[in-house]
């Protein structure tokens, strides 16, 4: 009976184990944000900047990421939350809720094992223009690919 209980405990313990998260590489985050910028391209019209918010994750802000977005989209890129952007917009007497640029946020990252991540994102431009997308990406031969993309919501 002791062996049965021991085996049951070992099995249950192993079932709850997950692969250790090695940390999302900057190249993967860059890939996802570039894809997010391609989504709902109307939000990109006449944008004056791209603001990136990773504050809801354990990711660190990095110049590499900022420089890549800036180069590909030919606009200023910096790190800022949507709340900070809206406070600045109100201070500049812009219509409340509207932005002169695009806000990209990474809201959740889950390591699923086997070099695969689920990344929840939001792209926001104004009260009437935003989209939430969950990307599942994996590394394939040294580059990143999207294996699943789910539209979570549109405003």
N, C-alpha and C positions, 0 to 999 in steps of 0.2 A: 504494500500500500504506500509506503514511503517513497518507493521508486516511482510509482505512478504520479504522486503529488509532485515530486521533483521534476519529472519529465514534463508534466503539465506547466509548471512554473517556468521551466526553461523555454518551452514552446511559446508561451504567452509573452515572455520577455523578448524573445527573438522576433516575434511578430510585430512588436511595437518599435523595433529598431529601424532607423532610417540611415541612409548614407550621410556622412558628415558633409555639411555644406562647405565647399572650398572657397566660397565668396564669388560673387558675380564679377567676371572680368570687365574692365572698362570697354573693351572692344564689343562685348555683347550688349552692354547698355547703349553704346553709340549706335549699334545696328538697330536696336529697338526704337530709339528716339528718331533715327532717320526714317524708319518705316512709319512711325506715328506722324511725322511731318507730311508724308505723302498722303495720309488719310484726310479726307474732307479738305481738299486743297483750297476750297473757297475761304477757309479761315486764314489762309496765308496771304490773301490779297492785301497789298499796301502795308505789310507789317514792317514796323520799325525796329523790332527786336525779337529775340527768342529768349524767354526766361525758363529756366529749368529748376524744378523743385524735387529734391531727393530727401527732404527733411523727414519724411515719414518712413524712411528705411534706414538700414545701417550702412548705406553707401556714403562715401566721402565725395565732396565736390572736387572736381579735378579740371585743371586747365586743358588737358588733352581732350576731354569731352567738349568743353566749351569751344576750343579752337576748331574741332572737326565740324561742329554744327555751323559755326561762323563761316568757315570756308565753303561748305556745301550750299548754304542758303544765303550767302553774301549779305549778312546783316549782323548787327551786334548781338552777342550772346552773353548772358550772365546768369547767376544763380539767385533765385528769388521765389518766395511763395506767392500764391495767388492773392492771399490777404494783403501782403506787402505791396503787390502791384496795384491792387484796388485802392489802398490807402494813398499811394502816390498819385493815382489817376484823379481821385477826389481832390487832392491838394492842388492839382493842376487844372481844376474846374472842368474836367472831362465828364461826360455823362456817366453817372454811377453805374458800375458794372461793366462798362465797355473798356476795352484795352486797345492801345495802338500797336500792340504786338501779340505774339502767341505765347501762351503759358503751357509748358509741358510738365506733367508731374508723374513720378513713379510712386504709386501708392502702396504697392505690396510686391514682394519678391519671395517666391517659394522654390527651393531647390528640390527637384523631383528625383534626383539621382541620375547616373549615366550621363553626366554633362548636359542635363536638361533643366531648364528653369521656366517657371510660370511667372510672368511679369504683368501686373495690372498697371495701366497707364490712363492718363486723362490729358486731353488736349482742349484748351479753353481759349476763347477769344472774347466773348461777351455773354451777357445774360441769355442771348438767343443762339449762341454758337458754341457748342461743346460736344465732346464725344469721349466715351470711356471704352477702352479696348483691353482685353486680356490676350497677351501673346504667350505661346509656348514655343520656346526656341531651344535648339540644340546645336552643338558644335559638330560639324561634318567636314572632315578633311582639312581642318585649320580655318574654316570660315563658318559663319553662323547662318542657320536657316530657320525659318518659321515653320513649325510642324502643325500648329493650330493657331487660329486667330478668331476670337469671339468678340463680337460687338456687344458690350454690356449695356450701353444706353446712348441716346442721342438727345441733345436739346437744341 
